[in-house]
Amino acid sequence: MRARDWMPSIVVASLLVSCASTPKPIPVSGSAADVSQLSGEWSGEYHGQGGGRSGLISFKLAAGADSASGDVLMFPRQRTDPPPNTSTQEQHGTPSPNPPQGLTIRFVRAAHGNVSGRLDPYTDPECSCQVTTVFEGHVQGDVISGHYTVHREGAVTLNGDWKVTRKK
């Protein structure tokens, strides 16, 4: 799926996320020097390995703060086979859109130029099962990049890569 195909979903999802209840603060732990490396406004994306799901990441930490705000917006894989009882348009090969899902960052840890953390558990739209996601990455100036792992109950573990860039 190309980025321009996401734009209507991104706009709607962003409005839904911003209009939702006030998000809970994300605890950020680590030494003052390590946490200060994360100050600023970050945005980027993540991609599952093997053509899996993808999404957007935003994260904001004020200088000297010990908690941040942020969102992860997941775009599930798009269906290319129409489910039973679909509209005529969907039956002619147009992918059936799966709506984006807002995920919550539970905590972030910073140590020696590395970051790690966890998302709140959520229901995976592909297996309708409870999953937990952990992530880790490395800070290099205005870029943090790393890997994540999605642990599914009784199902295959998923992996992917993520990258965020600090806004100037």
C-alpha positions as protocol buffer text, in pm:
chain_id: "A"
residue {
  index: 1
  type: MET
  ca { x: 0 y: 0 z: 0 }
}
residue {
  index: 2
  type: ARG
  ca { x: 136 y: 341 z: -92 }
}
residue {
  index: 3
  type: ALA
  ca { x: 150 y: 626 z: 159 }
}
residue {
  index: 4
  type: ARG
  ca { x: -101 y: 836 z: -38 }
}
residue {
  index: 5
  type: ASP
  ca { x: -352 y: 551 z: -4 }
}
residue {
  index: 6
  type: TRP
  ca { x: -324 y: 592 z: 374 }
}
residue {
  index: 7
  type: MET
  ca { x: -393 y: 965 z: 381 }
}
residue {
  index: 8
  type: PRO
  ca { x: -773 y: 953 z: 429 }
}
residue {
  index: 9
  type: SER
  ca { x: -731 y: 690 z: 701 }
}
residue {
  index: 10
  type: ILE
  ca { x: -452 y: 888 z: 868 }
}
residue {
  index: 11
  type: VAL
  ca { x: -662 y: 1204 z: 880 }
}
residue {
  index: 12
  type: VAL
  ca { x: -966 y: 1024 z: 1023 }
}
residue {
  index: 13
  type: ALA
  ca { x: -758 y: 823 z: 1269 }
}
residue {
  index: 14
  type: SER
  ca { x: -566 y: 1131 z: 1383 }
}
residue {
  index: 15
  type: LEU
  ca { x: -892 y: 1312 z: 1449 }
}
residue {
  index: 16
  type: LEU
  ca { x: -1028 y: 1014 z: 1641 }
}
residue {
  index: 17
  type: VAL
  ca { x: -712 y: 983 z: 1849 }
}
residue {
  index: 18
  type: SER
  ca { x: -694 y: 1357 z: 1920 }
}
residue {
  index: 19
  type: CYS
  ca { x: -1064 y: 1371 z: 2013 }
}
residue {
  index: 20
  type: ALA
  ca { x: -1041 y: 1070 z: 2241 }
}
residue {
  index: 21
  type: SER
  ca { x: -1006 y: 1106 z: 2614 }
}
residue {
  index: 22
  type: THR
  ca { x: -687 y: 1265 z: 2739 }
}
residue {
  index: 23
  type: PRO
  ca { x: -411 y: 1005 z: 2697 }
}
residue {
  index: 24
  type: LYS
  ca { x: -237 y: 890 z: 3010 }
}
residue {
  index: 25
  type: PRO
  ca { x: 123 y: 1006 z: 3052 }
}
residue {
  index: 26
  type: ILE
  ca { x: 394 y: 764 z: 2945 }
}
residue {
  index: 27
  type: PRO
  ca { x: 647 y: 708 z: 3226 }
}
residue {
  index: 28
  type: VAL
  ca { x: 1006 y: 754 z: 3106 }
}
residue {
  index: 29
  type: SER
  ca { x: 1279 y: 614 z: 3329 }
}
residue {
  index: 30
  type: GLY
  ca { x: 1656 y: 636 z: 3318 }
}
residue {
  index: 31
  type: SER
  ca { x: 1938 y: 865 z: 3423 }
}
residue {
  index: 32
  type: ALA
  ca { x: 1888 y: 1236 z: 3366 }
}
residue {
  index: 33
  type: ALA
  ca { x: 2144 y: 1228 z: 3081 }
}
residue {
  index: 34
  type: ASP
  ca { x: 1977 y: 930 z: 2910 }
}
residue {
  index: 35
  type: VAL
  ca { x: 1626 y: 1074 z: 2942 }
}
residue {
  index: 36
  type: SER
  ca { x: 1742 y: 1414 z: 2814 }
}
residue {
  index: 37
  type: GLN
  ca { x: 1848 y: 1246 z: 2486 }
}
residue {
  index: 38
  type: LEU
  ca { x: 1477 y: 1176 z: 2429 }
}
residue {
  index: 39
  type: SER
  ca { x: 1352 y: 1531 z: 2481 }
}
residue {
  index: 40
  type: GLY
  ca { x: 1172 y: 1684 z: 2187 }
}
residue {
  index: 41
  type: GLU
  ca { x: 900 y: 1588 z: 1944 }
}
residue {
  index: 42
  type: TRP
  ca { x: 955 y: 1266 z: 1749 }
}
residue {
  index: 43
  type: SER
  ca { x: 763 y: 1109 z: 1463 }
}
residue {
  index: 44
  type: GLY
  ca { x: 813 y: 814 z: 1234 }
}
residue {
  index: 45
  type: GLU
  ca { x: 681 y: 477 z: 1137 }
}
residue {
  index: 46
  type: TYR
  ca { x: 715 y: 105 z: 1180 }
}
residue {
  index: 47
  type: HIS
  ca { x: 691 y: -191 z: 942 }
}
residue {
  index: 48
  type: GLY
  ca { x: 638 y: -558 z: 1010 }
}
residue {
  index: 49
  type: GLN
  ca { x: 880 y: -801 z: 852 }
}
residue {
  index: 50
  type: GLY
  ca { x: 747 y: -1004 z: 561 }
}
residue {
  index: 51
  type: GLY
  ca { x: 486 y: -751 z: 451 }
}
residue {
  index: 52
  type: GLY
  ca { x: 313 y: -736 z: 785 }
}
residue {
  index: 53
  type: ARG
  ca { x: 130 y: -447 z: 940 }
}
residue {
  index: 54
  type: SER
  ca { x: 269 y: -96 z: 953 }
}
residue {
  index: 55
  type: GLY
  ca { x: 190 y: 228 z: 1125 }
}
residue {
  index: 56
  type: LEU
  ca { x: 284 y: 567 z: 1256 }
}
residue {
  index: 57
  type: ILE
  ca { x: 457 y: 667 z: 1579 }
}
residue {
  index: 58
  type: SER
  ca { x: 458 y: 1002 z: 1758 }
}
residue {
  index: 59
  type: PHE
  ca { x: 628 y: 1077 z: 2088 }
}
residue {
  index: 60
  type: LYS
  ca { x: 684 y: 1400 z: 2279 }
}
residue {
  index: 61
  type: LEU
  ca { x: 898 y: 1459 z: 2587 }
}
residue {
  index: 62
  type: ALA
  ca { x: 955 y: 1802 z: 2740 }
}
residue {
  index: 63
  type: ALA
  ca { x: 1306 y: 1879 z: 2863 }
}
residue {
  index: 64
  type: GLY
  ca { x: 1344 y: 1781 z: 3229 }
}
residue {
  index: 65
  type: ALA
  ca { x: 1019 y: 1580 z: 3235 }
}
residue {
  index: 66
  type: ASP
  ca { x: 984 y: 1222 z: 3354 }
}
residue {
  index: 67
  type: SER
  ca { x: 676 y: 1142 z: 3149 }
}
residue {
  index: 68
  type: ALA
  ca { x: 591 y: 1183 z: 2783 }
}
residue {
  index: 69
  type: SER
  ca { x: 292 y: 1171 z: 2553 }
}
residue {
  index: 70
  type: GLY
  ca { x: 268 y: 967 z: 2239 }
}
residue {
  index: 71
  type: ASP
  ca { x: 65 y: 750 z: 2008 }
}
residue {
  index: 72
  type: VAL
  ca { x: 111 y: 447 z: 1789 }
}
residue {
  index: 73
  type: LEU
  ca { x: -134 y: 410 z: 1502 }
}
residue {
  index: 74
  type: MET
  ca { x: -150 y: 58 z: 1355 }
}
residue {
  index: 75
  type: PHE
  ca { x: -264 y: -10 z: 1000 }
}
residue {
  index: 76
  type: PRO
  ca { x: -349 y: -382 z: 978 }
}
residue {
  index: 77
  type: ARG
  ca { x: -276 y: -574 z: 661 }
}
residue {
  index: 78
  type: GLN
  ca { x: -533 y: -500 z: 395 }
}
residue {
  index: 79
  type: ARG
  ca { x: -762 y: -777 z: 276 }
}
residue {
  index: 80
  type: THR
  ca { x: -750 y: -857 z: -93 }
}
residue {
  index: 81
  type: ASP
  ca { x: -1007 y: -1137 z: -85 }
}
residue {
  index: 82
  type: PRO
  ca { x: -1364 y: -1020 z: -28 }
}
residue {
  index: 83
  type: PRO
  ca { x: -1542 y: -1161 z: 275 }
}
residue {
  index: 84
  type: PRO
  ca { x: -1888 y: -1308 z: 220 }
}
residue {
  index: 85
  type: ASN
  ca { x: -2173 y: -1059 z: 168 }
}
residue {
  index: 86
  type: THR
  ca { x: -1953 y: -769 z: 52 }
}
residue {
  index: 87
  type: SER
  ca { x: -2055 y: -489 z: -178 }
}
residue {
  index: 88
  type: THR
  ca { x: -2013 y: -517 z: -554 }
}
residue {
  index: 89
  type: GLN
  ca { x: -1717 y: -277 z: -552 }
}
residue {
  index: 90
  type: GLU
  ca { x: -1533 y: -490 z: -296 }
}
residue {
  index: 91
  type: GLN
  ca { x: -1609 y: -809 z: -492 }
}
residue {
  index: 92
  type: HIS
  ca { x: -1418 y: -674 z: -794 }
}
residue {
  index: 93
  type: GLY
  ca { x: -1076 y: -683 z: -626 }
}
residue {
  index: 94
  type: THR
  ca { x: -1072 y: -354 z: -435 }
}
residue {
  index: 95
  type: PRO
  ca { x: -910 y: -425 z: -99 }
}
residue {
  index: 96
  type: SER
  ca { x: -1146 y: -419 z: 196 }
}
residue {
  index: 97
  type: PRO
  ca { x: -998 y: -160 z: 432 }
}
residue {
  index: 98
  type: ASN
  ca { x: -923 y: -257 z: 789 }
}
residue {
  index: 99
  type: PRO
  ca { x: -955 y: 54 z: 1003 }
}
residue {
  index: 100
  type: PRO
  ca { x: -643 y: 185 z: 1178 }
}
residue {
  index: 101
  type: GLN
  ca { x: -617 y: 114 z: 1549 }
}
residue {
  index: 102
  type: GLY
  ca { x: -469 y: 344 z: 1813 }
}
residue {
  index: 103
  type: LEU
  ca { x: -226 y: 170 z: 2050 }
}
residue {
  index: 104
  type: THR
  ca { x: -97 y: 301 z: 2381 }
}
residue {
  index: 105
  type: ILE
  ca { x: 268 y: 317 z: 2488 }
}
residue {
  index: 106
  type: ARG
  ca { x: 286 y: 182 z: 2846 }
}
residue {
  index: 107
  type: PHE
  ca { x: 642 y: 290 z: 2937 }
}
residue {
  index: 108
  type: VAL
  ca { x: 982 y: 383 z: 2798 }
}
residue {
  index: 109
  type: ARG
  ca { x: 1323 y: 315 z: 2952 }
}
residue {
  index: 110
  type: ALA
  ca { x: 1640 y: 497 z: 2846 }
}
residue {
  index: 111
  type: ALA
  ca { x: 1989 y: 366 z: 2927 }
}
residue {
  index: 112
  type: HIS
  ca { x: 2330 y: 423 z: 2767 }
}
residue {
  index: 113
  type: GLY
  ca { x: 2192 y: 552 z: 2436 }
}
residue {
  index: 114
  type: ASN
  ca { x: 1932 y: 275 z: 2410 }
}
residue {
  index: 115
  type: VAL
  ca { x: 1556 y: 281 z: 2459 }
}
residue {
  index: 116
  type: SER
  ca { x: 1316 y: 1 z: 2539 }
}
residue {
  index: 117
  type: GLY
  ca { x: 952 y: -21 z: 2631 }
}
residue {
  index: 118
  type: ARG
  ca { x: 618 y: -188 z: 2600 }
}
residue {
  index: 119
  type: LEU
  ca { x: 274 y: -112 z: 2458 }
}
residue {
  index: 120
  type: ASP
  ca { x: -44 y: -178 z: 2653 }
}
residue {
  index: 121
  type: PRO
  ca { x: -193 y: -517 z: 2559 }
}
residue {
  index: 122
  type: TYR
  ca { x: -446 y: -498 z: 2274 }
}
residue {
  index: 123
  type: THR
  ca { x: -656 y: -726 z: 2055 }
}
residue {
  index: 124
  type: ASP
  ca { x: -480 y: -822 z: 1732 }
}
residue {
  index: 125
  type: PRO
  ca { x: -723 y: -776 z: 1439 }
}
residue {
  index: 126
  type: GLU
  ca { x: -575 y: -1070 z: 1247 }
}
residue {
  index: 127
  type: CYS
  ca { x: -616 y: -1339 z: 1514 }
}
residue {
  index: 128
  type: SER
  ca { x: -866 y: -1171 z: 1749 }
}
residue {
  index: 129
  type: CYS
  ca { x: -627 y: -1263 z: 2028 }
}
residue {
  index: 130
  type: GLN
  ca { x: -462 y: -1062 z: 2305 }
}
residue {
  index: 131
  type: VAL
  ca { x: -107 y: -947 z: 2222 }
}
residue {
  index: 132
  type: THR
  ca { x: 175 y: -761 z: 2391 }
}
residue {
  index: 133
  type: THR
  ca { x: 441 y: -564 z: 2206 }
}
residue {
  index: 134
  type: VAL
  ca { x: 791 y: -484 z: 2330 }
}
residue {
  index: 135
  type: PHE
  ca { x: 1037 y: -257 z: 2151 }
}
residue {
  index: 136
  type: GLU
  ca { x: 1400 y: -158 z: 2171 }
}
residue {
  index: 137
  type: GLY
  ca { x: 1612 y: 88 z: 1982 }
}
residue {
  index: 138
  type: HIS
  ca { x: 1923 y: 301 z: 1974 }
}
residue {
  index: 139
  type: VAL
  ca { x: 1948 y: 681 z: 1985 }
}
residue {
  index: 140
  type: GLN
  ca { x: 2182 y: 839 z: 1729 }
}
residue {
  index: 141
  type: GLY
  ca { x: 2144 y: 1216 z: 1742 }
}
residue {
  index: 142
  type: ASP
  ca { x: 1801 y: 1305 z: 1606 }
}
residue {
  index: 143
  type: VAL
  ca { x: 1712 y: 948 z: 1503 }
}
residue {
  index: 144
  type: ILE
  ca { x: 1601 y: 649 z: 1707 }
}
residue {
  index: 145
  type: SER
  ca { x: 1569 y: 317 z: 1526 }
}
residue {
  index: 146
  type: GLY
  ca { x: 1513 y: -34 z: 1645 }
}
residue {
  index: 147
  type: HIS
  ca { x: 1309 y: -351 z: 1644 }
}
residue {
  index: 148
  type: TYR
  ca { x: 983 y: -465 z: 1798 }
}
residue {
  index: 149
  type: THR
  ca { x: 827 y: -801 z: 1879 }
}
residue {
  index: 150
  type: VAL
  ca { x: 456 y: -879 z: 1904 }
}
residue {
  index: 151
  type: HIS
  ca { x: 380 y: -1175 z: 2131 }
}
residue {
  index: 152
  type: ARG
  ca { x: 48 y: -1342 z: 2047 }
}
residue {
  index: 153
  type: GLU
  ca { x: -132 y: -1583 z: 2279 }
}
residue {
  index: 154
  type: GLY
  ca { x: -100 y: -1927 z: 2122 }
}
residue {
  index: 155
  type: ALA
  ca { x: 11 y: -1790 z: 1785 }
}
residue {
  index: 156
  type: VAL
  ca { x: 320 y: -1697 z: 1586 }
}
residue {
  index: 157
  type: THR
  ca { x: 538 y: -1412 z: 1716 }
}
residue {
  index: 158
  type: LEU
  ca { x: 566 y: -1113 z: 1480 }
}
residue {
  index: 159
  type: ASN
  ca { x: 872 y: -888 z: 1438 }
}
residue {
  index: 160
  type: GLY
  ca { x: 941 y: -558 z: 1271 }
}
residue {
  index: 161
  type: ASP
  ca { x: 1150 y: -243 z: 1256 }
}
residue {
  index: 162
  type: TRP
  ca { x: 1074 y: 114 z: 1361 }
}
residue {
  index: 163
  type: LYS
  ca { x: 1234 y: 453 z: 1322 }
}
residue {
  index: 164
  type: VAL
  ca { x: 1150 y: 800 z: 1453 }
}
residue {
  index: 165
  type: THR
  ca { x: 1314 y: 1134 z: 1384 }
}
residue {
  index: 166
  type: ARG
  ca { x: 1322 y: 1438 z: 1614 }
}
residue {
  index: 167
  type: LYS
  ca { x: 1153 y: 1742 z: 1465 }
}
residue {
  index: 168
  type: LYS
  ca { x: 1383 y: 2042 z: 1434 }
}
